[in-house]
């Protein structure tokens, strides 16, 4: 682990499902504290790429490195890696049989081995950060979509991750609930969290990302600072895509 | 009609056999079914977890067991174990026929209950496992803390059905020859009927079965309705009749 290693690096990452080649060799480095938004048409492989970073999908080829360590190699403790990589899902995936507080406190207790009191202290602090301190005892079914997603963010943050992965986290939300979630993410970005954000929110990508990556057919087609990509797309495919979504 | 009443509804004979039915029959029927249920719940959960393994050589033995014990008539299993084991020298319970009966019923229940659990576990949204793994939980932690608790709630109705089936099937263990004091409801009624050439004792035994099973069946309907109308959106009903006895 050299000090100069990127926080996350994808090296020739490939993924196939049966005969379908979803990722065709992706090379990407994300520095500590960097916010990278990944955009692209549906089916372009964005979510699959993100899910390879914590090996919810097993890569078919290439490597995923975190702080210089290849996490696809044999003998890697994937649970230890995952406890440092937070993930937020499109459909929240909160645990419906547990309160908001228990959702956030569970991993610190069971994975980090903290006491209940310590874990709940962390959980309350994280819920406070996402503006839901007063919802600690509510079950997910009693929360709005936006609130549920903020609890999900708090749950990932409770493990004190080095990287946060966001997988289309506002796509399942009613339009009026999108902002409260994006606001929490903006706050995280300001605090220097390393974030990989798969999103359809072009406004968010433009203002919050340090870098935007455009994926199509399992390849990185274009990448660069948001202003450059959005205002001066170099490739026809990006131009077409932006024409469709903006 | 008079004759019918004399043979089937002789209140005096019913009253005579009532104490034996209550003290010996009911007690033993409940011990048999609860004992078998306990075996079935524990072994059934283990078997269910094996049956959903991604490794075929873990799945295969579980599948064979389940198919075998669901495919055989209960009475055949009871005789093979209750008479066969002691006869062939495998006197695991000495001469305690009663315990062989519990074991036989338990082995059958295990097959049905594991299928109930499997259906319940598989009905839990895939995202629940993913979000649990994403915070660093091991597969078994995720199963134990997140997936299984949700799956179990949904299978309370079919589990209750399985218990009803056990209460009725426990009547079959008379076939392995149990002694006085160990007789369950059916055997108590049958003995009396044979001695007096009158069916009323068996009708009385039947009333006992009905007194156990009918309230339970209504409890199942009630739970089913609650789950269907459930406040929790995740409480999707299982396919009707999952794990039901053929």
Interface residues (C-beta under 8 A of the other chain):
Chain A: X54 X56 X79 X80 X82 X83 X85 X86 X87 X89 X91 X93 X94 X95 X96 X97 X106 X107 X110 X111 X141 X152 X155 X156 X159
Chain B: X125 X127 X128 X130 X131 X132 X133 X134 X135 X136 X137 X138 X141 X145 X146 X149 X150 X153 X231 X232 X233 X234
